[in-house]
Amino acid sequence: MLKGIDSVISPELLKILMEMGHGDELVLADGNFPAASHACRLARCDGHPIPVLLEAVLKLFPLDGFVERPAALMDRVKGDTTPTPIWDTYKKIVTRYEPSFSGFEMVERFAFYERAKQAYAVVASGESALYANIILKKGVIDAD
């Protein structure tokens, strides 16, 4: 056990976060996402909702300040009117850690799948909300 590391961050996920460099992307995938078939590296966090994982990751992981939209959401399929209140939850969490956050990039479903295949890793969660997938682009730690 380590002090200061949220208990939802498994040793496997902590290793992945440490290995990632500036510009690498991490997918936090909901329970419906085809994580195993799309991941170069897969971390299992079954049973944990994405907001809890997002909060834990952002305590350790800076978002990329050199791009306009360092976080991306899977957009609804055209014509789908499924409510997505989880997006507001994500925005509150991201803004808490990144006060200059200007909003999410919206990515079409199949483009999101392709981007996930290129991501450094995919985290499979137990999130049951629809359209709950999010991609985070890692930034740098300032040398203050």
RALIN-V955050 format. One record per backbone hydrogen bond with DSSP energy under -1.0 kcal/mol. NH is the residue of the N-H (numbers start at 1). CO is the residue of the C=O. E is the energy in kcal/mol with one decimal. If there is no record, write none. Layout:
nh=NH co=CO e=E
nh=NH co=CO e=E
This chain:
nh=9 co=6 e=-1.9
nh=10 co=8 e=-1.0
nh=14 co=10 e=-2.8
nh=15 co=11 e=-2.3
nh=16 co=12 e=-1.9
nh=17 co=13 e=-2.7
nh=18 co=14 e=-2.2
nh=19 co=15 e=-2.2
nh=20 co=16 e=-1.8
nh=23 co=138 e=-3.0
nh=24 co=21 e=-2.3
nh=26 co=136 e=-2.6
nh=27 co=121 e=-2.4
nh=28 co=134 e=-3.1
nh=29 co=123 e=-3.0
nh=31 co=127 e=-3.1
nh=33 co=30 e=-1.4
nh=35 co=33 e=-2.5
nh=39 co=35 e=-1.3
nh=43 co=122 e=-2.5
nh=45 co=124 e=-3.2
nh=48 co=45 e=-1.8
nh=53 co=49 e=-1.8
nh=54 co=50 e=-3.7
nh=55 co=51 e=-2.2
nh=56 co=52 e=-2.0
nh=57 co=53 e=-2.9
nh=58 co=54 e=-2.7
nh=60 co=57 e=-1.8
nh=61 co=57 e=-1.6
nh=64 co=137 e=-2.1
nh=72 co=135 e=-2.3
nh=73 co=105 e=-2.9
nh=74 co=133 e=-1.3
nh=75 co=107 e=-3.0
nh=80 co=77 e=-2.8
nh=87 co=84 e=-1.7
nh=89 co=85 e=-1.4
nh=90 co=86 e=-2.5
nh=91 co=87 e=-2.3
nh=92 co=88 e=-2.1
nh=93 co=89 e=-2.0
nh=94 co=90 e=-3.2
nh=95 co=91 e=-2.5
nh=96 co=92 e=-1.4
nh=97 co=93 e=-1.2
nh=98 co=94 e=-2.6
nh=101 co=98 e=-2.5
nh=105 co=71 e=-2.4
nh=107 co=73 e=-2.7
nh=112 co=108 e=-2.7
nh=113 co=109 e=-2.1
nh=114 co=110 e=-1.9
nh=115 co=111 e=-2.4
nh=116 co=112 e=-2.6
nh=117 co=113 e=-1.7
nh=120 co=25 e=-1.8
nh=121 co=25 e=-1.2
nh=122 co=41 e=-2.6
nh=123 co=27 e=-3.4
nh=124 co=43 e=-2.5
nh=125 co=29 e=-2.2
nh=126 co=48 e=-2.4
nh=134 co=28 e=-2.1
nh=135 co=72 e=-2.7
nh=136 co=26 e=-2.9
nh=137 co=70 e=-2.8
nh=138 co=24 e=-3.0
nh=139 co=62 e=-3.3
nh=144 co=142 e=-1.3
